[in-house]
Amino acid sequence: MSAARDAFRRHLAQTSEAPIGLEVTRAEGCWLYCADGRRYLDLIAGIGVSALGHGNPAVIAAIEAQARRHLHAMVYGEYVIEAQARYAARLAETLPAGLGRVYFTNSGAEAIEGALKVARKATGRATFVAFDGAYHGDTMAALALMGNAAFRAPFEPLPGPVRRLPFGDEAALGAIDETVAAVVIEPVQAEGGVRIPAREFIVALRDRCTRTGALLIFDEVLTGFGRIGRLFALDHFEVAPDLLVLAKALGGGMPLGAFCGSDELIGRLARDPPLGHITTFGGHPVSCAAGEAAFEQIVRERLWERAARVGAALRTRLEGMIGREIVAVRGIGLLIGIEFAAAERARRFVAETIARGVVINWTLNADRVVRLAPPLVIGPAELDFAVGTMRDALEAMSGGA
């Protein structure tokens, strides 16, 4: 056993009783290279973080250049840090006008917390609305929005009140009333099993929030940065929220989150009291430099168009595997869900596929669904390997029952 594996088992806090346990020694492109001498195709891109794959030269160069200039200097928002300001301005150029003020954080969950604070302060209301199947992070308020009761129960009572509605059900939107501070929604649910609502539902939700004075918060932690075939999911649905939450690919592989809104909304955190929301490491200059470099490549190469094209072709190939085990394949861009007849079979498929050299994962709130979210730059040969490996895994399951 290596020293790293021994320390992992003995001293590192575990997130499950049976961790995957790959000992990654280096990563390049779409591949993870491990201590056992094997390489694994990363078909989940570090859960959507590594949109350009691993070790992108432009991102590495940006990290090195910023590290030579300076690292952390001061609590975010008090000094003028060029990497932060430049990236915020670049994001603002690509977002609707009402989302041009950016508050950088460390993570998606922290960005959700900040957005909830804005909603409470701006509206003077207490209630939040979330949806079944939702996942918005694991901090206390973010967890309160969780659509899976099994994850909430051990930590209750949680912040609230939270009102839960069925995802995609336009008839349920009447429950959003003048007591609601904000409605928080993933435009496309990932942990909920890659569920894609009708555009009419999102439009009706926007209209209902506008009429009741509730803020609409889009959680685009996973769907942003080209993942679903548009630069942001708000572009796909042609609906602008009041607040937009970003993370994962935002940092180009470095830890970074953000919530974005108007000057009027975000500005409330700077007064009554001043420093009403602060973060020591949010918007770390190295993370911002890395994120901007990644973002520029995504925009320059219009990788959302590639994601739409490659994703459609991949879904077609996966649909050919529908049968006794797999009952449905759905997706948008390079976010794909493979639904199994039973949760145990989905987990078995994940294990068999990883054992053969392709990393995939199941979803927290839909245990029969396996999610794929490969790097946006994945190539044809890598896709061939991925599909062939998943076919082999499915055959092994059928043979071994």
Order of alpha helices (4+ residues) and beta strands (2+ residues): alpha-beta-beta-beta-alpha-alpha-alpha-beta-alpha-beta-alpha-alpha-beta-beta-alpha-beta-alpha-beta-beta-alpha-alpha-alpha-beta-beta-alpha-beta-beta-beta-alpha
